[in-house]
Amino acid sequence: MAVSLVIALIVENPQQQLKLLRCLFGKLQQPDIVETLITLPEPQLKEYFTKYVLDSDE
């Protein structure tokens, strides 16, 4: 089964862009995070993505 996941980001601070992209691609290597992003209901996606991807300390 093939599933597409599209993430669109607007980066307001260009200096943080590389850090954000590294973090994002690192997180997308974790199957549990990808599975959650694919299966989570849309109303909960923003909160999950912000908490576990964007605001992560990694």
Helices and strands as residue ranges (DSSP letters): H 14-27, H 31-39, H 42-49, I 50-54
